[in-house]
Amino acid sequence: REALVSPLSAIEYRSESASLVEEMLDALEHTAGSLPLLQFTASKLWERRDKGRRTLTEESYRHLGGVEGTLAGHADAVLGVMSSEERRLARAALLRLVTPERTRAVVARQELCELSRPPEQMESVLGRLIDARLLSVETGGAGVTVELVHESLITAWPTLSQWVADNQEDAA
């Protein structure tokens, strides 16, 4: 909350309502590493701010599709600048990061890299997806793991949702 409200206050801007802030925070409640996703959504909302009223509006947030819609639009843009081979690798990695129950899977980065020959191709694609904030990375006792940045990508991003539906039999 502080990361969203304080910078606005410092430059004499505000959210149109307290419920807008709460809705954004609720959408990220169960997200690991939610601060970058909040920052991303807030920056898109800032681009659509009402300069005259010095306000971030609920209408703009709705137009973006909330946290989920903002992320889905961004994800399509990221894929849109990839070559067909990079998109193929991105699809393979993203599908591996979704369980048959359509939840986020935590997968070793090395395992994902082994989905391509040479593995460096997948490493490059993963780097782009991570840099674009679509995937999050954790380093711990199990080594380096990767997961989707937000569960909503599975259902609210039409591209991934369709890939999952097309691949459901194989996933099971």
Rosetta blueprint (number, residue, H / E / L):
1 R L
2 E H
3 A H
4 L H
5 V H
6 S H
7 P H
8 L H
9 S H
10 A H
11 I L
12 E L
13 Y L
14 R E
15 S E
16 E L
17 S L
18 A H
19 S H
20 L H
21 V H
22 E H
23 E H
24 M H
25 L H
26 D H
27 A H
28 L L
29 E L
30 H L
31 T L
32 A L
33 G L
34 S H
35 L H
36 P H
37 L H
38 L H
39 Q H
40 F H
41 T H
42 A H
43 S H
44 K H
45 L H
46 W H
47 E H
48 R L
49 R L
50 D E
51 K L
52 G L
53 R L
54 R L
55 T E
56 L E
57 T L
58 E H
59 E H
60 S H
61 Y H
62 R H
63 H H
64 L H
65 G L
66 G H
67 V H
68 E H
69 G H
70 T H
71 L H
72 A H
73 G H
74 H H
75 A H
76 D H
77 A H
78 V H
79 L H
80 G H
81 V L
82 M L
83 S L
84 S H
85 E H
86 E H
87 R H
88 R H
89 L H
90 A H
91 R H
92 A H
93 A H
94 L H
95 L H
96 R H
97 L L
98 V E
99 T L
100 P L
101 E L
102 R L
103 T L
104 R E
105 A L
106 V L
107 V E
108 A E
109 R H
110 Q H
111 E H
112 L H
113 C H
114 E L
115 L L
116 S L
117 R L
118 P L
119 P H
120 E H
121 Q H
122 M H
123 E H
124 S H
125 V H
126 L H
127 G H
128 R H
129 L H
130 I H
131 D H
132 A L
133 R L
134 L L
135 L E
136 S E
137 V E
138 E E
139 T E
140 G E
141 G L
142 A L
143 G E
144 V E
145 T E
146 V E
147 E E
148 L E
149 V L
150 H L
151 E L
152 S H
153 L H
154 I H
155 T H
156 A H
157 W L
158 P H
159 T H
160 L H
161 S H
162 Q H
163 W H
164 V H
165 A H
166 D H
167 N H
168 Q H
169 E H
170 D H
171 A H
172 A L
